[in-house]
Amino acid sequence: MEDEMYELDVQLSCVRRTAESVKALRDPKEQHQKIDIGNYFSALSLSCIRKEYKELGCFVIEQLRQYPKHVVPRILEQLEIKEEELVEDREKLDEYWRGFHKKRQNSVTNCCVI
């Protein structure tokens, strides 16, 4: 359970960082020219985009290089959707974890009451 929570936190952090990098490209000066994505994205952020788009990941990144004006809004939208999903998943895990600890605490309390 703790491993799942950790993995979810790492993934959520990566998605949020990548979204921030994509937002930096919304600057109108950057949208009309080819960009060096190394100036905006870490290897981890590029990996996050590839994972999100699966088989099309490399294509999306190439399109980001060539046509940032057209691709940035779509990538940002997809990352925001992913972030919402991860936050919901995190909330469900937190709820389950709280219930688990409450049951455990109750069973320990009941066991010790004479």
C-alpha positions in Angstrom: 0.0 0.0 0.0 2.8 2.5 0.9 4.6 1.6 -2.3 1.5 2.4 -4.3 1.1 5.7 -2.6 4.7 6.6 -3.2 4.5 5.7 -6.9 1.3 7.7 -7.2 3.0 10.7 -5.5 6.0 10.4 -7.9 3.8 10.2 -10.9 1.7 13.2 -9.8 4.8 15.3 -9.1 6.1 14.4 -12.6 2.8 15.3 -14.3 2.7 18.6 -12.4 6.3 19.6 -13.3 5.7 18.7 -16.9 2.5 20.8 -17.0 4.5 23.7 -15.7 7.0 23.3 -18.4 4.3 23.2 -21.0 2.7 26.3 -19.6 6.0 28.1 -20.0 5.6 27.5 -23.8 2.3 29.4 -23.9 4.4 32.6 -24.3 3.4 33.9 -27.7 7.0 34.5 -28.7 7.8 30.8 -28.2 4.7 29.5 -30.1 5.6 30.7 -33.5 9.1 29.2 -33.9 10.7 25.8 -33.6 11.9 25.3 -30.1 14.8 23.5 -28.4 12.8 21.3 -26.0 15.9 20.7 -23.9 15.5 24.3 -22.7 12.1 23.6 -21.4 11.9 19.9 -20.5 13.9 17.5 -18.5 14.4 13.9 -19.6 11.8 13.0 -17.0 9.3 15.5 -18.4 9.7 14.2 -21.9 9.3 10.6 -20.6 6.1 11.7 -18.9 4.7 13.0 -22.2 5.8 9.8 -24.0 4.1 7.7 -21.4 0.9 9.8 -21.6 0.7 9.4 -25.3 2.0 5.8 -25.5 2.7 4.8 -29.1 2.3 8.4 -30.3 4.7 9.8 -27.6 7.7 10.3 -29.9 5.4 11.8 -32.6 3.9 14.3 -30.1 7.3 15.4 -28.9 8.5 16.0 -32.5 5.3 17.9 -33.2 6.0 19.9 -30.0 9.4 20.8 -31.5 8.1 21.8 -34.9 4.7 23.3 -34.1 4.5 24.4 -30.4 1.5 26.7 -31.1 -0.7 23.8 -32.1 0.5 21.1 -29.8 1.0 23.0 -26.4 -2.7 23.4 -25.7 -3.4 19.7 -26.4 -0.6 18.5 -24.3 -1.5 20.8 -21.4 -5.1 19.6 -21.6 -4.1 15.9 -21.5 -1.7 16.5 -18.6 -4.4 18.4 -16.6 -6.8 15.4 -17.2 -4.1 13.0 -16.0 -3.4 15.2 -12.9 -7.1 15.1 -12.0 -7.2 11.3 -12.4 -4.1 11.0 -10.2 -5.5 13.3 -7.5 -8.7 11.2 -7.4 -6.7 8.0 -7.2 -4.6 9.5 -4.3 -7.8 10.6 -2.5 -9.2 7.0 -2.8 -6.0 5.6 -1.4 -6.0 8.0 1.4 -9.5 7.1 2.3 -8.7 3.4 2.2 -5.6 4.0 4.3 -7.6 6.0 6.9 -10.2 3.2 7.1 -7.5 0.6 7.4 -5.8 2.4 10.3 -9.2 3.1 12.0 -10.1 -0.6 11.9 -6.6 -1.6 13.1 -6.9 0.9 16.0 -10.3 -0.3 16.9 -9.2 -3.9 16.9 -6.2 -3.1 19.1 -8.4 -1.1 21.5 -11.0 -3.8 21.7 -8.4 -6.5 22.2 -6.9 -4.6 25.2 -10.2 -3.7 26.9 -11.0 -6.0 29.8 
